[in-house]
């Protein structure tokens, strides 16, 4: 026998797999239909708040720089010097203009102030003056158009790739941008430009963008991208900026876009994030769920499968021993498990030994012939209910119902003990017979989920009267399998047991409300000593009633009656009428 070939193990594995898949499916449904959508909404709102915060940082910088520009414009002395230089250019006037511009720098973020007196004369502050920067700004097409558009211009932020340096700062290029405004005073046209350091701005907004955004893009009112954290996707961002409304979220090409703007100066900001970025906080949860798909089956295979092999193998071995049992065969060794399985195995082995001893006693003499015949008839009731009981224990073992297993095991031991006591006496009191029957009903109640209702009505004065033992349980078993079993195999109904006295005889009645016998079968039973199987019948052999009749005949001779009353569809009643045994005589003497 293969140790791993366990039907219960397969059922346990199948049931656990079903439960596991059901739980995981429910978890996935909740995760993808509730948790992820809810978290995605929260993440989108958080990303939208981030792009708004980035906009606020740019707006604050723009206000600071534009304020510096308008401070320059408001300087009357500078205005006068520009008019003077326009009418009569001179080095001294130019130097005075640059001194005034140097006084404008009021913040560490402001790097350089420049004034271009149209059509082309340029002056710059002394601090951090850079001729390369002046030339770079003057060549910008958007800057050149200010004299025509007569407006303002917020330039892109230059991060150092242009190789521009400001005098007096480190040799490393400083990220900077500039703001320019056109001015016409009494016919004197000029453009004021303020350069500012963008280092703090980029550091703050870059840190914010790294939290819940893949990238962000800033556009001035001319539609020019002034800064992008992902320069390779500027073109796509420009298209999105053209169609997205402020404070709106757009889903396009597998990405979420968040749009905000500054109403005063027409600047727009676009943030983008993939759903993977938005759900980054859920990565641990998603990984955990995936781990749950793998770890439990692995643990079950590594732990539960060897465990079930270890615990179920003794049950299968015991069932095989019972199935292979035949009179005269050598009793198998007791299965050593240290639990109820060992106890049942020991009881079964004892039963096998007793059975063999009783079978051997048949050859010892004619004086024991009647008792030996009775024992053989008793043994003819093969322990199917013992085998079936083991199946019940198997089922409960997989369900970890330890208390129920103990209850069934105790009932089985009591029944087997009473059956094996025929070597000492073939009689027992009515009370013990009924008690044994109740133990049997405990087992049957577990097996058929208490679908059969039992009723006992025993006359109190007969409790200690002796009758042939092992007689009530086979009658009730016969009612289960031949009376209450439906066409679909289901067993349900009610059985009543009555024990009462009529004159000097004990009457035993076992009734059921099952399917009953037809008149033809009833006539056959009564004319053939209750042999249910006819010669032409094939299939299962039913020996219950015939066995009972045979044992009664060997024990009581002709001093008993056995009657069956039944009607098709209205149940059956089996009535035994037995003589009362006198106390002066040993009940076993006449056998």
Secondary structure as UniProt FT lines:
FT   TURN            3..4
FT   HELIX           7..30
FT   HELIX           31..35
FT   HELIX           36..73
FT   HELIX           76..87
FT   HELIX           91..102
FT   TURN            103..104
FT   TURN            108..109
FT   STRAND          110..117
FT   TURN            118..120
FT   STRAND          121..124
FT   TURN            127..128
FT   HELIX           131..138
FT   HELIX           141..144
FT   HELIX           146..149
FT   STRAND          152..154
FT   TURN            161..162
FT   TURN            167..168
FT   STRAND          176..185
FT   TURN            186..187
FT   STRAND          188..197
FT   HELIX           199..212
FT   STRAND          215..219
FT   TURN            221..222
FT   STRAND          225..228
FT   HELIX           231..233
FT   HELIX           234..243
FT   TURN            246..247
FT   STRAND          248..252
FT   TURN            253..254
FT   STRAND          255..262
FT   TURN            263..266
FT   STRAND          267..274
FT   HELIX           275..278
FT   HELIX           280..282
FT   HELIX           283..299
FT   HELIX           300..304
FT   HELIX           305..323
FT   TURN            327..328
FT   HELIX           340..360
FT   HELIX           361..363
FT   HELIX           366..368
FT   HELIX           369..380
FT   HELIX           384..398
FT   TURN            399..400
FT   HELIX           402..420
FT   HELIX           421..423
FT   STRAND          427..429
FT   HELIX           430..447
FT   TURN            448..450
FT   STRAND          452..458
FT   HELIX           460..462
FT   TURN            463..464
FT   STRAND          466..468
FT   HELIX           472..478
FT   HELIX           479..483
FT   TURN            487..488
FT   STRAND          493..502
FT   TURN            503..504
FT   STRAND          505..512
FT   HELIX           519..527
FT   TURN            528..530
FT   TURN            535..536
FT   HELIX           544..556
FT   TURN            557..558
FT   STRAND          560..566
FT   TURN            568..569
FT   STRAND          572..579
FT   TURN            583..584
FT   TURN            587..590
//
